[in-house]
Amino acid sequence: MVVIRDSTKEGSQVTGEVVGFDTIQLRLTNAMTTNEVVEKTPILGDIPWINRWFRRTCIEAVGIGDMSIPMADISDLRVLGTKTAHPCVVRA
């Protein structure tokens, strides 16, 4: 199982099982994308101390199935092993 941050979209990540990879792309199965969506009131959402009352953050998750990700779009790759193993972080 891997967790990948997409460099093309802020707050977007993909999780899935690696089927194969090469220098061009990473192929996943059972993939799911999650996006962090922030909605705010135009002026009040920008004021530092009171913005938390005028903004809403939600996470939407979408199951994709099989997908390929270009290696150039990966900004952070986290490989999750067994339950006793520590996650290994690989940065591009």
Gaussian input, Z-matrix of N, CA and C with variables (Angstrom, degrees):
# hf/3-21g

backbone

0 1
 N
 C     1     B1
 C     2     B2     1     A1
 N     3     B3     2     A2     1     D1
 C     4     B4     3     A3     2     D2
 C     5     B5     4     A4     3     D3
 N     6     B6     5     A5     4     D4
 C     7     B7     6     A6     5     D5
 C     8     B8     7     A7     6     D6
 N     9     B9     8     A8     7     D7
 C    10    B10     9     A9     8     D8
 C    11    B11    10    A10     9     D9
 N    12    B12    11    A11    10    D10
 C    13    B13    12    A12    11    D11
 C    14    B14    13    A13    12    D12
 N    15    B15    14    A14    13    D13
 C    16    B16    15    A15    14    D14
 C    17    B17    16    A16    15    D15
 N    18    B18    17    A17    16    D16
 C    19    B19    18    A18    17    D17
 C    20    B20    19    A19    18    D18
 N    21    B21    20    A20    19    D19
 C    22    B22    21    A21    20    D20
 C    23    B23    22    A22    21    D21
 N    24    B24    23    A23    22    D22
 C    25    B25    24    A24    23    D23
 C    26    B26    25    A25    24    D24
 N    27    B27    26    A26    25    D25
 C    28    B28    27    A27    26    D26
 C    29    B29    28    A28    27    D27
 N    30    B30    29    A29    28    D28
 C    31    B31    30    A30    29    D29
 C    32    B32    31    A31    30    D30
 N    33    B33    32    A32    31    D31
 C    34    B34    33    A33    32    D32
 C    35    B35    34    A34    33    D33
 N    36    B36    35    A35    34    D34
 C    37    B37    36    A36    35    D35
 C    38    B38    37    A37    36    D36
 N    39    B39    38    A38    37    D37
 C    40    B40    39    A39    38    D38
 C    41    B41    40    A40    39    D39
 N    42    B42    41    A41    40    D40
 C    43    B43    42    A42    41    D41
 C    44    B44    43    A43    42    D42
 N    45    B45    44    A44    43    D43
 C    46    B46    45    A45    44    D44
 C    47    B47    46    A46    45    D45
 N    48    B48    47    A47    46    D46
 C    49    B49    48    A48    47    D47
 C    50    B50    49    A49    48    D48
 N    51    B51    50    A50    49    D49
 C    52    B52    51    A51    50    D50
 C    53    B53    52    A52    51    D51
 N    54    B54    53    A53    52    D52
 C    55    B55    54    A54    53    D53
 C    56    B56    55    A55    54    D54
 N    57    B57    56    A56    55    D55
 C    58    B58    57    A57    56    D56
 C    59    B59    58    A58    57    D57
 N    60    B60    59    A59    58    D58
 C    61    B61    60    A60    59    D59
 C    62    B62    61    A61    60    D60
 N    63    B63    62    A62    61    D61
 C    64    B64    63    A63    62    D62
 C    65    B65    64    A64    63    D63
 N    66    B66    65    A65    64    D64
 C    67    B67    66    A66    65    D65
 C    68    B68    67    A67    66    D66
 N    69    B69    68    A68    67    D67
 C    70    B70    69    A69    68    D68
 C    71    B71    70    A70    69    D69
 N    72    B72    71    A71    70    D70
 C    73    B73    72    A72    71    D71
 C    74    B74    73    A73    72    D72
 N    75    B75    74    A74    73    D73
 C    76    B76    75    A75    74    D74
 C    77    B77    76    A76    75    D75
 N    78    B78    77    A77    76    D76
 C    79    B79    78    A78    77    D77
 C    80    B80    79    A79    78    D78
 N    81    B81    80    A80    79    D79
 C    82    B82    81    A81    80    D80
 C    83    B83    82    A82    81    D81
 N    84    B84    83    A83    82    D82
 C    85    B85    84    A84    83    D83
 C    86    B86    85    A85    84    D84
 N    87    B87    86    A86    85    D85
 C    88    B88    87    A87    86    D86
 C    89    B89    88    A88    87    D87
 N    90    B90    89    A89    88    D88
 C    91    B91    90    A90    89    D89
 C    92    B92    91    A91    90    D90
 N    93    B93    92    A92    91    D91
 C    94    B94    93    A93    92    D92
 C    95    B95    94    A94    93    D93
 N    96    B96    95    A95    94    D94
 C    97    B97    96    A96    95    D95
 C    98    B98    97    A97    96    D96
 N    99    B99    98    A98    97    D97
 C   100   B100    99    A99    98    D98
 C   101   B101   100   A100    99    D99
 N   102   B102   101   A101   100   D100
 C   103   B103   102   A102   101   D101
 C   104   B104   103   A103   102   D102
 N   105   B105   104   A104   103   D103
 C   106   B106   105   A105   104   D104
 C   107   B107   106   A106   105   D105
 N   108   B108   107   A107   106   D106
 C   109   B109   108   A108   107   D107
 C   110   B110   109   A109   108   D108
 N   111   B111   110   A110   109   D109
 C   112   B112   111   A111   110   D110
 C   113   B113   112   A112   111   D111
 N   114   B114   113   A113   112   D112
 C   115   B115   114   A114   113   D113
 C   116   B116   115   A115   114   D114
 N   117   B117   116   A116   115   D115
 C   118   B118   117   A117   116   D116
 C   119   B119   118   A118   117   D117
 N   120   B120   119   A119   118   D118
 C   121   B121   120   A120   119   D119
 C   122   B122   121   A121   120   D120
 N   123   B123   122   A122   121   D121
 C   124   B124   123   A123   122   D122
 C   125   B125   124   A124   123   D123
 N   126   B126   125   A125   124   D124
 C   127   B127   126   A126   125   D125
 C   128   B128   127   A127   126   D126
 N   129   B129   128   A128   127   D127
 C   130   B130   129   A129   128   D128
 C   131   B131   130   A130   129   D129
 N   132   B132   131   A131   130   D130
 C   133   B133   132   A132   131   D131
 C   134   B134   133   A133   132   D132
 N   135   B135   134   A134   133   D133
 C   136   B136   135   A135   134   D134
 C   137   B137   136   A136   135   D135
 N   138   B138   137   A137   136   D136
 C   139   B139   138   A138   137   D137
 C   140   B140   139   A139   138   D138
 N   141   B141   140   A140   139   D139
 C   142   B142   141   A141   140   D140
 C   143   B143   142   A142   141   D141
 N   144   B144   143   A143   142   D142
 C   145   B145   144   A144   143   D143
 C   146   B146   145   A145   144   D144
 N   147   B147   146   A146   145   D145
 C   148   B148   147   A147   146   D146
 C   149   B149   148   A148   147   D147
 N   150   B150   149   A149   148   D148
 C   151   B151   150   A150   149   D149
 C   152   B152   151   A151   150   D150
 N   153   B153   152   A152   151   D151
 C   154   B154   153   A153   152   D152
 C   155   B155   154   A154   153   D153
 N   156   B156   155   A155   154   D154
 C   157   B157   156   A156   155   D155
 C   158   B158   157   A157   156   D156
 N   159   B159   158   A158   157   D157
 C   160   B160   159   A159   158   D158
 C   161   B161   160   A160   159   D159
 N   162   B162   161   A161   160   D160
 C   163   B163   162   A162   161   D161
 C   164   B164   163   A163   162   D162
 N   165   B165   164   A164   163   D163
 C   166   B166   165   A165   164   D164
 C   167   B167   166   A166   165   D165
 N   168   B168   167   A167   166   D166
 C   169   B169   168   A168   167   D167
 C   170   B170   169   A169   168   D168
 N   171   B171   170   A170   169   D169
 C   172   B172   171   A171   170   D170
 C   173   B173   172   A172   171   D171
 N   174   B174   173   A173   172   D172
 C   175   B175   174   A174   173   D173
 C   176   B176   175   A175   174   D174
 N   177   B177   176   A176   175   D175
 C   178   B178   177   A177   176   D176
 C   179   B179   178   A178   177   D177
 N   180   B180   179   A179   178   D178
 C   181   B181   180   A180   179   D179
 C   182   B182   181   A181   180   D180
 N   183   B183   182   A182   181   D181
 C   184   B184   183   A183   182   D182
 C   185   B185   184   A184   183   D183
 N   186   B186   185   A185   184   D184
 C   187   B187   186   A186   185   D185
 C   188   B188   187   A187   186   D186
 N   189   B189   188   A188   187   D187
 C   190   B190   189   A189   188   D188
 C   191   B191   190   A190   189   D189
 N   192   B192   191   A191   190   D190
 C   193   B193   192   A192   191   D191
 C   194   B194   193   A193   192   D192
 N   195   B195   194   A194   193   D193
 C   196   B196   195   A195   194   D194
 C   197   B197   196   A196   195   D195
 N   198   B198   197   A197   196   D196
 C   199   B199   198   A198   197   D197
 C   200   B200   199   A199   198   D198
 N   201   B201   200   A200   199   D199
 C   202   B202   201   A201   200   D200
 C   203   B203   202   A202   201   D201
 N   204   B204   203   A203   202   D202
 C   205   B205   204   A204   203   D203
 C   206   B206   205   A205   204   D204
 N   207   B207   206   A206   205   D205
 C   208   B208   207   A207   206   D206
 C   209   B209   208   A208   207   D207
 N   210   B210   209   A209   208   D208
 C   211   B211   210   A210   209   D209
 C   212   B212   211   A211   210   D210
 N   213   B213   212   A212   211   D211
 C   214   B214   213   A213   212   D212
 C   215   B215   214   A214   213   D213
 N   216   B216   215   A215   214   D214
 C   217   B217   216   A216   215   D215
 C   218   B218   217   A217   216   D216
 N   219   B219   218   A218   217   D217
 C   220   B220   219   A219   218   D218
 C   221   B221   220   A220   219   D219
 N   222   B222   221   A221   220   D220
 C   223   B223   222   A222   221   D221
 C   224   B224   223   A223   222   D222
 N   225   B225   224   A224   223   D223
 C   226   B226   225   A225   224   D224
 C   227   B227   226   A226   225   D225
 N   228   B228   227   A227   226   D226
 C   229   B229   228   A228   227   D227
 C   230   B230   229   A229   228   D228
 N   231   B231   230   A230   229   D229
 C   232   B232   231   A231   230   D230
 C   233   B233   232   A232   231   D231
 N   234   B234   233   A233   232   D232
 C   235   B235   234   A234   233   D233
 C   236   B236   235   A235   234   D234
 N   237   B237   236   A236   235   D235
 C   238   B238   237   A237   236   D236
 C   239   B239   238   A238   237   D237
 N   240   B240   239   A239   238   D238
 C   241   B241   240   A240   239   D239
 C   242   B242   241   A241   240   D240
 N   243   B243   242   A242   241   D241
 C   244   B244   243   A243   242   D242
 C   245   B245   244   A244   243   D243
 N   246   B246   245   A245   244   D244
 C   247   B247   246   A246   245   D245
 C   248   B248   247   A247   246   D246
 N   249   B249   248   A248   247   D247
 C   250   B250   249   A249   248   D248
 C   251   B251   250   A250   249   D249
 N   252   B252   251   A251   250   D250
 C   253   B253   252   A252   251   D251
 C   254   B254   253   A253   252   D252
 N   255   B255   254   A254   253   D253
 C   256   B256   255   A255   254   D254
 C   257   B257   256   A256   255   D255
 N   258   B258   257   A257   256   D256
 C   259   B259   258   A258   257   D257
 C   260   B260   259   A259   258   D258
 N   261   B261   260   A260   259   D259
 C   262   B262   261   A261   260   D260
 C   263   B263   262   A262   261   D261
 N   264   B264   263   A263   262   D262
 C   265   B265   264   A264   263   D263
 C   266   B266   265   A265   264   D264
 N   267   B267   266   A266   265   D265
 C   268   B268   267   A267   266   D266
 C   269   B269   268   A268   267   D267
 N   270   B270   269   A269   268   D268
 C   271   B271   270   A270   269   D269
 C   272   B272   271   A271   270   D270
 N   273   B273   272   A272   271   D271
 C   274   B274   273   A273   272   D272
 C   275   B275   274   A274   273   D273

   B1=1.4469
   B2=1.5198
   B3=1.3206
   B4=1.4576
   B5=1.5277
   B6=1.3218
   B7=1.4541
   B8=1.5167
   B9=1.3317
   B10=1.4599
   B11=1.5177
   B12=1.3433
   B13=1.4582
   B14=1.5170
   B15=1.3047
   B16=1.4589
   B17=1.5222
   B18=1.3367
   B19=1.4629
   B20=1.5222
   B21=1.3298
   B22=1.4614
   B23=1.5203
   B24=1.3534
   B25=1.4644
   B26=1.5189
   B27=1.3165
   B28=1.4615
   B29=1.5257
   B30=1.3285
   B31=1.4584
   B32=1.5111
   B33=1.3291
   B34=1.4631
   B35=1.5242
   B36=1.3292
   B37=1.4595
   B38=1.5170
   B39=1.3302
   B40=1.4605
   B41=1.5201
   B42=1.3353
   B43=1.4551
   B44=1.5186
   B45=1.3334
   B46=1.4501
   B47=1.5143
   B48=1.3152
   B49=1.4637
   B50=1.5205
   B51=1.3294
   B52=1.4604
   B53=1.5189
   B54=1.3405
   B55=1.4603
   B56=1.5195
   B57=1.3222
   B58=1.4598
   B59=1.5170
   B60=1.3360
   B61=1.4588
   B62=1.5072
   B63=1.3248
   B64=1.4515
   B65=1.5278
   B66=1.3260
   B67=1.4623
   B68=1.5249
   B69=1.3227
   B70=1.4604
   B71=1.5241
   B72=1.3345
   B73=1.4563
   B74=1.5206
   B75=1.3354
   B76=1.4611
   B77=1.5231
   B78=1.3360
   B79=1.4628
   B80=1.5203
   B81=1.3479
   B82=1.4637
   B83=1.5154
   B84=1.3373
   B85=1.4499
   B86=1.5246
   B87=1.3184
   B88=1.4756
   B89=1.5268
   B90=1.3212
   B91=1.4642
   B92=1.5252
   B93=1.3410
   B94=1.4534
   B95=1.5260
   B96=1.3258
   B97=1.4590
   B98=1.5265
   B99=1.3139
   B100=1.4589
   B101=1.5165
   B102=1.3213
   B103=1.4601
   B104=1.5173
   B105=1.3202
   B106=1.4577
   B107=1.5200
   B108=1.3240
   B109=1.4556
   B110=1.5244
   B111=1.3312
   B112=1.4592
   B113=1.5218
   B114=1.3372
   B115=1.4552
   B116=1.5202
   B117=1.3356
   B118=1.4576
   B119=1.5186
   B120=1.3354
   B121=1.4523
   B122=1.5250
   B123=1.3321
   B124=1.4594
   B125=1.5317
   B126=1.2963
   B127=1.4632
   B128=1.5272
   B129=1.3192
   B130=1.4622
   B131=1.5274
   B132=1.3284
   B133=1.4540
   B134=1.5113
   B135=1.3474
   B136=1.4647
   B137=1.5248
   B138=1.3223
   B139=1.4653
   B140=1.5365
   B141=1.3506
   B142=1.4679
   B143=1.5224
   B144=1.3206
   B145=1.4624
   B146=1.5200
   B147=1.3186
   B148=1.4678
   B149=1.5184
   B150=1.3312
   B151=1.4704
   B152=1.5238
   B153=1.3219
   B154=1.4690
   B155=1.5247
   B156=1.3414
   B157=1.4631
   B158=1.5301
   B159=1.3194
   B160=1.4592
   B161=1.5241
   B162=1.3028
   B163=1.4640
   B164=1.5141
   B165=1.3106
   B166=1.4562
   B167=1.5223
   B168=1.3225
   B169=1.4589
   B170=1.5160
   B171=1.3180
   B172=1.4582
   B173=1.5215
   B174=1.3141
   B175=1.4631
   B176=1.5181
   B177=1.3232
   B178=1.4600
   B179=1.5271
   B180=1.3279
   B181=1.4645
   B182=1.5287
   B183=1.3380
   B184=1.4585
   B185=1.5263
   B186=1.3292
   B187=1.4638
   B188=1.5207
   B189=1.3281
   B190=1.4603
   B191=1.5173
   B192=1.3263
   B193=1.4597
   B194=1.5167
   B195=1.3352
   B196=1.4652
   B197=1.5247
   B198=1.3389
   B199=1.4592
   B200=1.5145
   B201=1.3279
   B202=1.4628
   B203=1.5143
   B204=1.3314
   B205=1.4560
   B206=1.5228
   B207=1.3362
   B208=1.4654
   B209=1.5258
   B210=1.3221
   B211=1.4688
   B212=1.5226
   B213=1.3333
   B214=1.4618
   B215=1.5264
   B216=1.3373
   B217=1.4666
   B218=1.5218
   B219=1.3222
   B220=1.4701
   B221=1.5224
   B222=1.3497
   B223=1.4595
   B224=1.5332
   B225=1.3392
   B226=1.4576
   B227=1.5224
   B228=1.3240
   B229=1.4626
   B230=1.5180
   B231=1.3256
   B232=1.4677
   B233=1.5208
   B234=1.3303
   B235=1.4561
   B236=1.5176
   B237=1.3368
   B238=1.4564
   B239=1.5212
   B240=1.3316
   B241=1.4561
   B242=1.5138
   B243=1.3207
   B244=1.4565
   B245=1.5208
   B246=1.3191
   B247=1.4550
   B248=1.5248
   B249=1.3292
   B250=1.4604
   B251=1.5167
   B252=1.3108
   B253=1.4598
   B254=1.5284
   B255=1.3225
   B256=1.4597
   B257=1.5205
   B258=1.3522
   B259=1.4624
   B260=1.5228
   B261=1.2993
   B262=1.4606
   B263=1.5259
   B264=1.3228
   B265=1.4552
   B266=1.5144
   B267=1.3304
   B268=1.4586
   B269=1.5223
   B270=1.3123
   B271=1.4616
   B272=1.5263
   B273=1.3372
   B274=1.4690
   B275=1.5099
   A1=108.21
   A2=116.81
   A3=122.04
   A4=109.67
   A5=115.03
   A6=122.63
   A7=106.33
   A8=117.27
   A9=122.21
   A10=108.58
   A11=117.21
   A12=121.37
   A13=107.75
   A14=115.07
   A15=122.00
   A16=108.82
   A17=117.18
   A18=120.35
   A19=112.15
   A20=118.76
   A21=120.59
   A22=112.45
   A23=118.40
   A24=121.86
   A25=109.28
   A26=116.45
   A27=121.23
   A28=109.75
   A29=118.13
   A30=122.35
   A31=114.58
   A32=117.99
   A33=121.42
   A34=109.69
   A35=116.43
   A36=120.17
   A37=109.90
   A38=115.25
   A39=123.43
   A40=107.89
   A41=117.15
   A42=121.35
   A43=108.09
   A44=116.77
   A45=121.16
   A46=111.49
   A47=115.38
   A48=122.21
   A49=108.72
   A50=116.48
   A51=121.80
   A52=109.82
   A53=116.05
   A54=122.37
   A55=109.67
   A56=116.63
   A57=121.42
   A58=109.69
   A59=115.64
   A60=120.32
   A61=109.06
   A62=115.27
   A63=122.97
   A64=106.97
   A65=118.19
   A66=119.96
   A67=112.47
   A68=117.85
   A69=121.37
   A70=112.50
   A71=118.11
   A72=120.27
   A73=112.40
   A74=114.30
   A75=123.34
   A76=106.28
   A77=117.45
   A78=121.70
   A79=109.95
   A80=115.66
   A81=122.63
   A82=110.93
   A83=115.19
   A84=121.61
   A85=107.69
   A86=117.85
   A87=123.58
   A88=110.90
   A89=116.12
   A90=121.06
   A91=111.31
   A92=114.70
   A93=121.80
   A94=108.08
   A95=116.90
   A96=120.80
   A97=109.36
   A98=115.68
   A99=121.15
   A100=108.06
   A101=116.33
   A102=122.69
   A103=108.88
   A104=115.94
   A105=121.00
   A106=107.56
   A107=116.05
   A108=121.80
   A109=108.48
   A110=116.59
   A111=121.92
   A112=108.17
   A113=115.60
   A114=121.39
   A115=107.39
   A116=116.54
   A117=118.81
   A118=110.37
   A119=115.13
   A120=122.33
   A121=107.67
   A122=118.86
   A123=121.18
   A124=116.97
   A125=120.98
   A126=120.17
   A127=111.37
   A128=117.88
   A129=120.93
   A130=112.41
   A131=118.05
   A132=121.03
   A133=113.68
   A134=117.65
   A135=122.15
   A136=113.67
   A137=118.32
   A138=121.46
   A139=108.09
   A140=117.79
   A141=121.15
   A142=117.10
   A143=120.18
   A144=119.80
   A145=114.37
   A146=118.18
   A147=119.18
   A148=113.10
   A149=117.81
   A150=119.76
   A151=113.00
   A152=119.52
   A153=121.05
   A154=112.25
   A155=117.20
   A156=120.50
   A157=112.05
   A158=117.16
   A159=121.12
   A160=112.79
   A161=117.43
   A162=120.30
   A163=109.84
   A164=115.01
   A165=121.56
   A166=107.64
   A167=116.66
   A168=122.22
   A169=108.14
   A170=116.20
   A171=120.07
   A172=108.76
   A173=115.56
   A174=121.85
   A175=107.64
   A176=115.83
   A177=120.26
   A178=108.78
   A179=115.83
   A180=121.78
   A181=108.86
   A182=116.07
   A183=121.87
   A184=108.55
   A185=116.57
   A186=120.93
   A187=109.78
   A188=117.12
   A189=121.69
   A190=112.05
   A191=117.84
   A192=121.09
   A193=109.25
   A194=117.62
   A195=121.99
   A196=109.79
   A197=116.21
   A198=119.80
   A199=110.31
   A200=115.64
   A201=123.30
   A202=108.53
   A203=116.15
   A204=122.02
   A205=107.77
   A206=118.25
   A207=119.64
   A208=110.47
   A209=116.83
   A210=121.24
   A211=111.76
   A212=118.50
   A213=122.01
   A214=111.92
   A215=118.33
   A216=121.95
   A217=113.49
   A218=118.40
   A219=121.63
   A220=108.93
   A221=116.19
   A222=119.72
   A223=111.77
   A224=117.64
   A225=121.35
   A226=107.63
   A227=116.81
   A228=122.12
   A229=108.28
   A230=117.09
   A231=122.04
   A232=107.84
   A233=115.91
   A234=121.78
   A235=108.25
   A236=116.19
   A237=121.15
   A238=108.59
   A239=116.74
   A240=121.60
   A241=111.42
   A242=115.61
   A243=120.55
   A244=109.95
   A245=117.31
   A246=121.10
   A247=112.54
   A248=117.98
   A249=120.33
   A250=112.30
   A251=118.57
   A252=121.65
   A253=110.10
   A254=115.93
   A255=121.42
   A256=108.55
   A257=117.85
   A258=118.86
   A259=111.34
   A260=116.39
   A261=123.36
   A262=106.66
   A263=117.05
   A264=121.23
   A265=109.20
   A266=116.33
   A267=122.51
   A268=106.82
   A269=117.73
   A270=121.03
   A271=109.57
   A272=114.61
   A273=120.71
   A274=110.04
   D1=133.64
   D2=178.28
   D3=-126.93
   D4=152.23
   D5=172.60
   D6=-119.70
   D7=125.17
   D8=-174.37
   D9=-123.50
   D10=131.18
   D11=171.40
   D12=-93.39
   D13=132.96
   D14=-178.67
   D15=-88.98
   D16=125.13
   D17=-178.86
   D18=-77.63
   D19=-13.18
   D20=-178.62
   D21=-84.88
   D22=-21.13
   D23=-179.66
   D24=-129.29
   D25=127.32
   D26=178.17
   D27=-71.12
   D28=131.04
   D29=178.05
   D30=79.80
   D31=12.62
   D32=-177.87
   D33=-107.29
   D34=139.39
   D35=174.43
   D36=-146.22
   D37=157.99
   D38=-178.37
   D39=-124.32
   D40=136.17
   D41=172.40
   D42=-120.38
   D43=149.94
   D44=179.17
   D45=172.52
   D46=179.28
   D47=178.87
   D48=-101.38
   D49=133.65
   D50=-177.56
   D51=-75.64
   D52=126.97
   D53=175.34
   D54=-96.94
   D55=-39.15
   D56=-179.64
   D57=-172.26
   D58=166.51
   D59=177.79
   D60=-157.66
   D61=158.82
   D62=171.76
   D63=-147.14
   D64=-165.10
   D65=-176.87
   D66=-74.07
   D67=-13.65
   D68=-176.34
   D69=-99.00
   D70=-42.93
   D71=-173.80
   D72=-147.06
   D73=161.47
   D74=176.56
   D75=-116.53
   D76=126.08
   D77=-178.22
   D78=-103.93
   D79=129.43
   D80=-177.53
   D81=-121.64
   D82=153.25
   D83=170.39
   D84=-123.44
   D85=158.33
   D86=-175.41
   D87=53.01
   D88=43.07
   D89=-175.99
   D90=-81.24
   D91=147.06
   D92=176.22
   D93=-140.36
   D94=132.95
   D95=176.83
   D96=-101.57
   D97=142.84
   D98=173.47
   D99=-126.78
   D100=135.71
   D101=179.71
   D102=-125.40
   D103=137.55
   D104=174.68
   D105=-94.91
   D106=121.78
   D107=-177.22
   D108=-112.80
   D109=126.56
   D110=178.55
   D111=-115.40
   D112=122.67
   D113=175.47
   D114=-115.91
   D115=136.39
   D116=-178.16
   D117=-144.46
   D118=158.27
   D119=173.64
   D120=-71.95
   D121=134.07
   D122=-170.11
   D123=-48.25
   D124=-50.92
   D125=-175.59
   D126=-98.74
   D127=-43.88
   D128=-176.60
   D129=-70.01
   D130=-23.44
   D131=178.64
   D132=-74.66
   D133=-9.16
   D134=-178.98
   D135=-100.30
   D136=-9.38
   D137=-179.56
   D138=-80.55
   D139=125.47
   D140=-170.05
   D141=-53.24
   D142=-48.47
   D143=-172.11
   D144=-85.31
   D145=-25.83
   D146=-177.50
   D147=-106.46
   D148=1.76
   D149=-176.12
   D150=-64.61
   D151=-24.86
   D152=-178.58
   D153=-66.07
   D154=-23.64
   D155=178.20
   D156=-83.27
   D157=-14.83
   D158=-174.86
   D159=-120.03
   D160=21.04
   D161=175.55
   D162=-137.26
   D163=155.41
   D164=-180.00
   D165=-131.95
   D166=129.99
   D167=177.57
   D168=-116.06
   D169=128.45
   D170=176.88
   D171=-136.12
   D172=159.24
   D173=179.32
   D174=-119.04
   D175=124.29
   D176=177.11
   D177=-108.34
   D178=135.46
   D179=-178.64
   D180=-119.52
   D181=135.74
   D182=-179.03
   D183=-132.26
   D184=125.16
   D185=175.99
   D186=-80.19
   D187=131.86
   D188=-176.23
   D189=-109.18
   D190=-40.10
   D191=-173.91
   D192=100.69
   D193=-121.55
   D194=179.17
   D195=-92.69
   D196=138.97
   D197=178.39
   D198=-156.64
   D199=162.18
   D200=175.07
   D201=-122.21
   D202=139.79
   D203=179.30
   D204=-121.12
   D205=127.66
   D206=174.88
   D207=-63.69
   D208=136.93
   D209=-178.91
   D210=-59.66
   D211=-29.59
   D212=-179.62
   D213=-66.78
   D214=-23.69
   D215=-178.48
   D216=-87.93
   D217=-4.24
   D218=-177.27
   D219=-89.77
   D220=119.99
   D221=178.09
   D222=-101.24
   D223=-24.97
   D224=-179.25
   D225=-151.39
   D226=131.07
   D227=-178.88
   D228=-126.13
   D229=121.76
   D230=-179.68
   D231=-118.23
   D232=121.25
   D233=-179.32
   D234=-98.94
   D235=122.18
   D236=179.57
   D237=-101.15
   D238=125.28
   D239=-178.45
   D240=-97.09
   D241=-138.86
   D242=177.90
   D243=-75.31
   D244=175.63
   D245=-177.45
   D246=-65.09
   D247=-28.18
   D248=-178.31
   D249=-89.42
   D250=-16.30
   D251=-176.67
   D252=-82.00
   D253=150.27
   D254=175.42
   D255=-85.23
   D256=144.23
   D257=178.56
   D258=-65.39
   D259=143.79
   D260=179.05
   D261=-105.78
   D262=128.60
   D263=-178.27
   D264=-106.44
   D265=128.80
   D266=177.92
   D267=-119.95
   D268=122.60
   D269=-179.88
   D270=-108.47
   D271=138.34
   D272=-179.99
   D273=-87.14

